[in-house]
Amino acid sequence: MKHLHSINELTPEQMMAVIERALAFKQGKKAHYSGYAANLFFENSTRTKCSFEMAERRLGLDVIPFETSTSSVTKGESLYDTCKTLESIGVDVLVIRHPDNAYYDQLEVLNIPVVNGGDGSGQHPSQCLLDLMTIYEEYGTFKDLKVLICGDIINSRVARSNYTALTKLGAHVQFAAPEHWQDYTLDAAYVAIDDVIGDIDVCMLLRVQHERHADGQSFEEADYHSRYGLTTTRYNQLKDGAIVMHPAPVNRGVEIDSALVEADKSRIFKQMENGVYTRMSILSHILDN
């Protein structure tokens, strides 16, 4: 791994290598790297940005502060020139979140690695890998697991990345979504949540992404919750060994009943914990090169 732009770049073997090193970090493995990292987040973030910064600091990297609101971006500087500037002053690795899909294509000529922290509605590879770690920690395999991804599919980089990765690793993935949020570029079946809820191993809920909705995509929260959310009734129909996931932030009472966010089957905060170890693994694999 010389960079990480998209989960499509990784083979199953590479994904498993990231997961296994992340698990080793969680179990106490130590690693130390000298160098500098910068996190360029052009969209708001709590979990991903803070998680990457924690991972960088645990690996011994110095983190160069960067805020778009006080940078030359406000003067019209291009993304490429911003990144080239940071490269020129000695930054060793960039983590970038940007609203444009595949923004990283314009950065191919940089001489330092770029880790994609999320691009528009395109890809979210580090979230995908931490989700994989969480599932693997639970089941020890992906083969033949039944995964249901529910919600705002067409606007979700998480859905796109996870569908690709889980399918490569041998899981069976289905979607549940309102018709206007379905994405038929992904070759998965759409089902009614109530038809499969008792048979799945992983119920992965997605945030309703209001900020990406065009006019005419409004919806009633109560109606959405009753048709596509994880209600207490549906939760009680899950198998004993099933788990509930959500990339967060959670719209409580929309994608999931508020009382279920920390229920026994929920792994939502475990995902956040695993995010630090997964991002340590990603960065260490890249810095090893």
KEKE-3310 file (N, C-alpha, C; in steps of 0.2 Angstrom, whole numbers, plus 5000, padded with zeros to 4 digits):
npx = (5004:5004:4997:4980:4966:4954:4943:4942:4955:4961:4966:4958:4968:4976:4966:4964:4977:4977:4967:4972:4984:4978:4971:4981:4987:4977:4978:4990:5002:5016:5022:5032:5035:5044:5040:5029:5011:4997:4980:4967:4952:4939:4926:4914:4918:4919:4922:4930:4940:4946:4949:4959:4969:4971:4976:4988:4996:4997:5006:5017:5019:5021:5008:5002:4994:4979:4966:4952:4945:4954:4965:4974:4964:4953:4956:4956:4965:4970:4966:4976:4987:4987:4990:5003:5010:5011:5017:5030:5035:5038:5029:5024:5013:4996:4980:4964:4948:4935:4922:4921:4919:4931:4942:4955:4961:4967:4979:4988:5001:5008:5022:5020:5011:4993:4979:4962:4950:4936:4927:4915:4901:4907:4919:4924:4936:4943:4933:4926:4936:4937:4925:4925:4935:4928:4917:4924:4931:4920:4915:4926:4927:4921:4915:4900:4892:4878:4873:4864:4862:4855:4846:4851:4856:4861:4868:4878:4895:4899:4891:4894:4908:4908:4899:4907:4919:4914:4908:4919:4925:4917:4905:4887:4877:4864:4852:4841:4830:4822:4814:4819:4831:4839:4853:4857:4869:4876:4877:4867:4853:4838:4828:4814:4815:4808:4807:4819:4825:4826:4835:4848:4865:4872:4866:4867:4866:4863:4867:4855:4857:4855:4862:4866:4855:4844:4832:4815:4818:4813:4807:4797:4802:4796:4789:4800:4807:4798:4797:4810:4819:4828:4818:4812:4805:4809:4823:4821:4819:4830:4843:4851:4865:4867:4873:4873:4876:4883:4889:4889:4888:4873:4856:4846:4831:4827:4836:4838:4831:4833:4835:4842:4855:4865:4862:4863:4867:4872:4886:4890:4898:4909:4914:4919:4929:4937:4941:4952:4963:4962:4965:4978:4984:4982:4990:5002:5005:5006:5017:5027:5031)
npy = (4994:5010:5021:5025:5026:5020:5007:4998:4996:4987:4970:4955:4949:4960:4967:4959:4959:4972:4971:4961:4967:4978:4972:4967:4979:4982:4973:4977:4978:4987:5002:5013:5028:5041:5057:5068:5071:5077:5082:5085:5091:5095:5093:5093:5083:5072:5059:5052:5062:5064:5051:5048:5057:5053:5040:5044:5050:5040:5032:5040:5050:5067:5079:5091:5105:5109:5119:5122:5134:5143:5143:5145:5140:5148:5159:5155:5145:5130:5113:5104:5113:5116:5104:5101:5111:5107:5095:5101:5107:5097:5088:5071:5062:5063:5065:5066:5073:5076:5085:5082:5069:5056:5065:5063:5059:5070:5071:5062:5065:5069:5067:5061:5050:5049:5047:5043:5050:5050:5053:5064:5056:5044:5035:5027:5022:5019:5019:5008:4998:4998:4994:4981:4975:4975:4966:4955:4953:4949:4937:4930:4927:4930:4923:4918:4926:4935:4950:4965:4980:4996:5010:5026:5023:5028:5040:5036:5034:5024:5013:5010:5006:4996:4986:4982:4977:4968:4959:4954:4947:4936:4937:4939:4951:4962:4975:4988:5000:5016:5019:5031:5032:5022:5013:5007:5005:4997:4979:4973:4964:4972:4972:4970:4975:4969:4956:4949:4951:4942:4933:4938:4941:4953:4969:4983:5000:5015:5033:5045:5056:5071:5083:5080:5078:5082:5094:5089:5077:5076:5069:5060:5058:5049:5040:5035:5029:5019:5011:5008:5009:5003:4997:4993:4982:4976:4974:4964:4953:4950:4937:4928:4929:4940:4956:4974:4988:5005:5019:5031:5049:5046:5048:5048:5039:5039:5032:5022:5016:5026:5020:5009:5011:5008:4995:4977:4970:4980:4987:4999:5009:5002:5001:5014:5013:5003:5010:5018:5009:5002:5013:5016:5004:5006:5018:5013:5003:5010:5019:5010:5008)
npz = (5000:4995:4995:5000:4992:4987:4991:4981:4976:4984:4987:4993:5001:5005:5012:5023:5029:5034:5043:5052:5057:5063:5073:5080:5085:5093:5103:5109:5102:5097:5088:5080:5072:5063:5058:5049:5048:5040:5041:5031:5030:5021:5023:5036:5051:5065:5070:5060:5058:5071:5075:5065:5069:5082:5079:5072:5081:5091:5084:5084:5075:5071:5071:5059:5061:5052:5046:5036:5036:5040:5031:5015:5006:5007:5000:4987:4983:4975:4977:4974:4974:4988:4993:4987:4993:5006:5005:5000:5012:5020:5025:5027:5025:5019:5025:5018:5017:5006:4997:4983:4972:4969:4970:4972:4961:4954:4961:4959:4955:4966:4978:4990:5001:5000:5010:5008:5017:5014:5000:4993:4988:4985:4990:5005:5012:5024:5034:5030:5031:5045:5049:5043:5052:5064:5061:5058:5070:5078:5071:5065:5052:5035:5025:5018:5027:5031:5026:5029:5022:5026:5021:5016:5002:4989:4992:4999:5003:5012:5011:4997:4998:5008:5002:4991:4997:5006:4998:4990:5000:5002:5008:5009:5003:5005:5001:5009:5005:5003:4987:4980:4985:4981:4973:4958:4952:4959:4961:4969:4978:4982:4996:5007:5024:5034:5029:5030:5042:5053:5049:5046:5049:5051:5053:5046:5047:5039:5040:5036:5024:5024:5019:5006:4999:4985:4980:4983:4989:5001:5017:5029:5045:5055:5047:5039:5049:5053:5042:5037:5047:5062:5073:5090:5089:5078:5081:5091:5084:5078:5076:5089:5089:5080:5075:5076:5067:5063:5054:5060:5062:5072:5068:5079:5083:5070:5060:5069:5084:5099:5111:5107:5103:5111:5114:5118:5106:5099:5090:5088:5095:5097:5084:5083:5092:5086:5075:5077:5079:5066:5058:5062:5058:5044:5041:5045:5037:5025:5028:5030:5017)
capx = (5000:5008:4992:4973:4961:4947:4943:4943:4962:4964:4964:4956:4973:4978:4961:4965:4983:4976:4963:4976:4988:4974:4969:4988:4988:4972:4981:4996:5007:5019:5025:5034:5037:5045:5038:5023:5005:4992:4973:4964:4945:4935:4919:4914:4919:4921:4925:4936:4946:4949:4952:4965:4974:4973:4981:4994:4999:5000:5011:5023:5019:5019:5002:5002:4987:4976:4959:4951:4943:4960:4970:4973:4959:4948:4958:4955:4970:4967:4967:4983:4992:4987:4994:5010:5013:5012:5023:5036:5037:5040:5024:5025:5007:4990:4973:4960:4941:4933:4916:4921:4920:4938:4946:4962:4964:4971:4984:4992:5008:5012:5027:5019:5005:4986:4974:4956:4945:4930:4926:4908:4897:4911:4922:4926:4940:4945:4927:4925:4941:4936:4919:4927:4938:4923:4914:4929:4932:4914:4914:4932:4926:4916:4912:4893:4889:4872:4873:4859:4864:4849:4845:4852:4862:4864:4872:4883:4901:4900:4887:4898:4914:4907:4897:4913:4924:4911:4907:4925:4927:4913:4899:4881:4875:4857:4850:4835:4831:4817:4816:4823:4838:4842:4858:4857:4876:4879:4873:4864:4846:4834:4823:4810:4819:4805:4807:4825:4827:4827:4840:4854:4870:4874:4862:4871:4861:4866:4864:4851:4862:4851:4866:4867:4848:4842:4825:4811:4820:4811:4804:4795:4806:4793:4788:4806:4809:4794:4798:4817:4824:4829:4814:4813:4802:4814:4829:4820:4818:4837:4846:4855:4872:4868:4876:4870:4882:4881:4895:4888:4883:4867:4850:4842:4824:4826:4839:4838:4828:4838:4837:4845:4861:4870:4860:4868:4869:4875:4893:4892:4904:4915:4916:4923:4936:4941:4943:4959:4967:4962:4969:4985:4986:4982:4995:5009:5006:5008:5023:5032:5033)
capy = (5000:5016:5026:5022:5030:5017:5000:4994:4995:4982:4963:4952:4948:4966:4969:4955:4961:4978:4969:4958:4972:4982:4968:4966:4985:4982:4968:4979:4979:4994:5004:5020:5031:5048:5061:5073:5070:5083:5080:5090:5090:5100:5092:5092:5077:5071:5052:5051:5066:5063:5045:5048:5061:5049:5035:5047:5052:5034:5030:5044:5056:5074:5081:5098:5108:5112:5120:5125:5140:5148:5141:5149:5138:5153:5164:5152:5140:5124:5107:5102:5118:5115:5098:5102:5116:5103:5091:5105:5109:5091:5083:5064:5059:5067:5062:5071:5072:5081:5084:5080:5062:5055:5071:5060:5058:5076:5071:5057:5067:5070:5062:5058:5046:5051:5042:5045:5050:5051:5058:5065:5050:5039:5029:5029:5015:5018:5017:5001:4993:4997:4989:4974:4973:4974:4960:4949:4952:4945:4931:4926:4925:4934:4919:4917:4930:4938:4957:4969:4987:4999:5017:5031:5019:5031:5045:5033:5031:5019:5008:5008:5003:4990:4982:4980:4974:4962:4954:4951:4943:4931:4939:4940:4958:4965:4982:4990:5008:5019:5019:5036:5032:5015:5014:5001:5003:4991:4974:4969:4964:4976:4968:4973:4974:4964:4949:4946:4954:4937:4929:4941:4941:4960:4974:4989:5005:5021:5039:5049:5062:5077:5088:5077:5077:5087:5096:5084:5071:5076:5063:5061:5054:5044:5036:5032:5025:5013:5007:5006:5010:4998:4998:4988:4976:4972:4972:4958:4948:4948:4931:4929:4931:4945:4963:4980:4993:5011:5023:5037:5051:5043:5051:5044:5039:5039:5025:5017:5019:5029:5015:5003:5013:5005:4989:4972:4968:4986:4988:5006:5012:4997:5003:5020:5011:5000:5015:5020:5003:5001:5019:5015:4999:5009:5022:5010:4999:5015:5022:5005:5009)
capz = (5000:4994:4997:5000:4989:4986:4993:4975:4975:4989:4986:4999:5006:5008:5017:5029:5032:5037:5049:5056:5060:5068:5079:5084:5089:5099:5108:5112:5097:5097:5082:5081:5065:5064:5052:5049:5045:5040:5040:5027:5030:5018:5025:5044:5053:5071:5071:5056:5059:5077:5075:5062:5073:5087:5076:5070:5088:5094:5080:5085:5070:5073:5067:5057:5061:5046:5046:5029:5037:5041:5026:5008:5002:5007:4995:4980:4982:4973:4982:4972:4977:4995:4995:4985:4998:5012:5003:5000:5018:5023:5027:5025:5023:5019:5025:5015:5015:5001:4994:4976:4971:4966:4971:4973:4954:4953:4966:4957:4954:4972:4980:4996:5000:5001:5012:5007:5022:5011:4994:4991:4989:4982:4994:5012:5013:5031:5038:5027:5035:5052:5049:5042:5058:5069:5059:5059:5077:5080:5068:5063:5045:5031:5021:5019:5032:5028:5028:5026:5023:5026:5021:5010:4998:4983:4994:5005:5002:5016:5007:4991:5000:5011:4997:4987:5001:5009:4992:4988:5005:5002:5012:5005:5005:5002:5003:5010:5005:4999:4980:4977:4987:4978:4968:4954:4949:4964:4959:4975:4978:4987:5000:5013:5030:5038:5026:5031:5048:5057:5046:5045:5054:5052:5051:5045:5046:5036:5041:5031:5023:5022:5016:4999:4996:4981:4981:4981:4992:5008:5019:5036:5049:5058:5041:5037:5054:5053:5036:5036:5053:5067:5079:5095:5087:5073:5085:5095:5079:5076:5079:5095:5087:5076:5077:5073:5065:5060:5054:5064:5067:5071:5068:5084:5081:5062:5058:5075:5091:5103:5116:5104:5101:5116:5116:5118:5100:5095:5090:5086:5099:5096:5078:5084:5095:5081:5070:5079:5077:5059:5055:5064:5053:5037:5041:5046:5030:5020:5030:5028:5010)
cpx = (5004:5003:4985:4968:4954:4948:4944:4950:4965:4961:4961:4962:4976:4973:4963:4971:4982:4972:4967:4981:4984:4972:4975:4989:4983:4974:4987:5002:5009:5022:5027:5037:5039:5043:5032:5017:5001:4985:4969:4957:4941:4927:4919:4915:4921:4925:4931:4942:4950:4952:4958:4971:4976:4978:4988:4999:5002:5005:5018:5024:5017:5013:5002:4995:4985:4968:4957:4949:4948:4966:4969:4968:4953:4950:4958:4960:4967:4969:4974:4988:4993:4992:5001:5013:5015:5017:5030:5039:5039:5035:5025:5019:5001:4984:4968:4953:4939:4926:4915:4923:4927:4942:4954:4965:4969:4978:4989:5000:5012:5017:5026:5012:4998:4982:4967:4951:4938:4929:4919:4904:4901:4914:4924:4930:4941:4939:4925:4929:4939:4929:4920:4931:4933:4919:4918:4931:4926:4914:4920:4932:4921:4912:4905:4889:4883:4872:4868:4861:4857:4850:4847:4858:4865:4869:4878:4889:4902:4897:4892:4904:4913:4904:4903:4917:4920:4910:4913:4927:4923:4907:4893:4878:4869:4856:4843:4835:4824:4819:4820:4830:4842:4847:4859:4864:4879:4874:4871:4857:4843:4828:4819:4813:4815:4805:4813:4828:4829:4832:4846:4859:4873:4869:4865:4867:4866:4863:4860:4855:4858:4855:4867:4860:4846:4834:4820:4812:4818:4808:4802:4799:4802:4791:4794:4808:4805:4795:4805:4822:4824:4824:4815:4810:4806:4820:4827:4819:4825:4839:4850:4862:4873:4870:4873:4876:4879:4887:4895:4890:4876:4861:4845:4834:4822:4829:4838:4834:4834:4840:4841:4853:4867:4867:4865:4871:4872:4882:4895:4898:4910:4918:4921:4930:4940:4944:4950:4964:4968:4966:4976:4988:4987:4989:5002:5010:5009:5015:5029:5035:5037)
cpy = (5006:5022:5022:5027:5027:5010:4996:4992:4989:4975:4960:4951:4954:4968:4965:4957:4967:4976:4966:4962:4976:4978:4967:4973:4985:4978:4971:4980:4986:4995:5011:5023:5038:5051:5065:5071:5076:5080:5086:5088:5095:5099:5091:5084:5077:5064:5051:5055:5065:5056:5045:5052:5057:5043:5038:5048:5045:5031:5034:5049:5062:5076:5089:5100:5111:5113:5124:5132:5146:5147:5145:5146:5144:5159:5161:5147:5133:5118:5104:5106:5117:5109:5098:5106:5111:5098:5095:5106:5103:5087:5076:5060:5063:5063:5067:5068:5078:5080:5081:5072:5061:5061:5069:5059:5064:5076:5066:5058:5069:5065:5059:5055:5050:5046:5046:5045:5051:5056:5058:5059:5044:5034:5032:5022:5014:5016:5009:4996:4992:4993:4982:4971:4971:4968:4954:4948:4948:4938:4927:4924:4930:4929:4917:4920:4934:4945:4961:4976:4992:5007:5020:5028:5024:5037:5042:5030:5025:5012:5005:5004:4996:4985:4978:4975:4967:4956:4950:4946:4937:4931:4940:4947:4960:4972:4983:4997:5010:5020:5024:5037:5025:5017:5007:5000:4998:4985:4969:4969:4969:4972:4972:4971:4968:4957:4946:4947:4948:4932:4932:4941:4948:4964:4981:4995:5011:5028:5042:5055:5068:5082:5086:5077:5083:5089:5091:5078:5072:5070:5064:5056:5048:5038:5032:5027:5018:5008:5004:5006:5003:4999:4993:4982:4972:4970:4965:4952:4946:4941:4933:4932:4937:4952:4968:4985:4999:5015:5029:5043:5048:5048:5047:5045:5039:5032:5020:5020:5021:5024:5010:5005:5009:4998:4983:4970:4974:4985:4995:5010:5008:4999:5009:5018:5008:5004:5017:5015:5002:5007:5018:5010:5002:5013:5018:5006:5004:5018:5017:5005:5015)
cpz = (5000:4996:4998:4998:4989:4989:4987:4974:4979:4987:4993:5004:5009:5013:5024:5032:5036:5044:5054:5060:5065:5074:5083:5088:5094:5105:5111:5108:5097:5090:5083:5074:5067:5057:5054:5045:5045:5038:5037:5026:5027:5019:5033:5045:5061:5072:5067:5057:5065:5078:5071:5066:5079:5085:5075:5076:5091:5090:5080:5080:5073:5068:5066:5057:5054:5047:5039:5030:5038:5036:5019:5004:5002:5002:4988:4979:4980:4978:4980:4975:4984:4997:4993:4990:5004:5011:5003:5007:5023:5026:5024:5022:5024:5020:5023:5015:5011:4998:4987:4976:4967:4965:4970:4966:4952:4957:4965:4957:4960:4974:4987:4996:5002:5004:5012:5014:5020:5006:4992:4993:4985:4986:5001:5015:5021:5035:5036:5031:5042:5053:5048:5048:5063:5067:5060:5066:5080:5077:5066:5056:5041:5027:5023:5024:5028:5031:5025:5028:5021:5026:5015:5006:4993:4986:4998:5002:5006:5013:5001:4993:5003:5007:4993:4991:5004:5004:4990:4994:5006:5006:5007:5007:5001:5005:5005:5010:5001:4991:4977:4980:4986:4973:4964:4950:4954:4963:4965:4975:4983:4990:5005:5019:5034:5035:5028:5038:5053:5055:5045:5050:5056:5049:5052:5043:5044:5039:5035:5030:5020:5018:5008:4996:4991:4983:4979:4985:5000:5011:5027:5040:5052:5053:5039:5042:5054:5048:5035:5042:5057:5073:5084:5093:5082:5077:5089:5090:5077:5079:5085:5094:5082:5079:5073:5073:5062:5060:5058:5060:5066:5072:5073:5083:5074:5060:5063:5081:5095:5108:5114:5102:5105:5118:5116:5111:5096:5096:5087:5089:5098:5089:5079:5087:5090:5076:5071:5077:5070:5056:5056:5059:5046:5036:5041:5040:5025:5021:5029:5021:5009)
residu = (MET:LYS:HIS:LEU:HIS:SER:ILE:ASN:GLU:LEU:THR:PRO:GLU:GLN:MET:MET:ALA:VAL:ILE:GLU:ARG:ALA:LEU:ALA:PHE:LYS:GLN:GLY:LYS:LYS:ALA:HIS:TYR:SER:GLY:TYR:ALA:ALA:ASN:LEU:PHE:PHE:GLU:ASN:SER:THR:ARG:THR:LYS:CYS:SER:PHE:GLU:MET:ALA:GLU:ARG:ARG:LEU:GLY:LEU:ASP:VAL:ILE:PRO:PHE:GLU:THR:SER:THR:SER:SER:VAL:THR:LYS:GLY:GLU:SER:LEU:TYR:ASP:THR:CYS:LYS:THR:LEU:GLU:SER:ILE:GLY:VAL:ASP:VAL:LEU:VAL:ILE:ARG:HIS:PRO:ASP:ASN:ALA:TYR:TYR:ASP:GLN:LEU:GLU:VAL:LEU:ASN:ILE:PRO:VAL:VAL:ASN:GLY:GLY:ASP:GLY:SER:GLY:GLN:HIS:PRO:SER:GLN:CYS:LEU:LEU:ASP:LEU:MET:THR:ILE:TYR:GLU:GLU:TYR:GLY:THR:PHE:LYS:ASP:LEU:LYS:VAL:LEU:ILE:CYS:GLY:ASP:ILE:ILE:ASN:SER:ARG:VAL:ALA:ARG:SER:ASN:TYR:THR:ALA:LEU:THR:LYS:LEU:GLY:ALA:HIS:VAL:GLN:PHE:ALA:ALA:PRO:GLU:HIS:TRP:GLN:ASP:TYR:THR:LEU:ASP:ALA:ALA:TYR:VAL:ALA:ILE:ASP:ASP:VAL:ILE:GLY:ASP:ILE:ASP:VAL:CYS:MET:LEU:LEU:ARG:VAL:GLN:HIS:GLU:ARG:HIS:ALA:ASP:GLY:GLN:SER:PHE:GLU:GLU:ALA:ASP:TYR:HIS:SER:ARG:TYR:GLY:LEU:THR:THR:THR:ARG:TYR:ASN:GLN:LEU:LYS:ASP:GLY:ALA:ILE:VAL:MET:HIS:PRO:ALA:PRO:VAL:ASN:ARG:GLY:VAL:GLU:ILE:ASP:SER:ALA:LEU:VAL:GLU:ALA:ASP:LYS:SER:ARG:ILE:PHE:LYS:GLN:MET:GLU:ASN:GLY:VAL:TYR:THR:ARG:MET:SER:ILE:LEU:SER:HIS:ILE:LEU:ASP:ASN)
# end
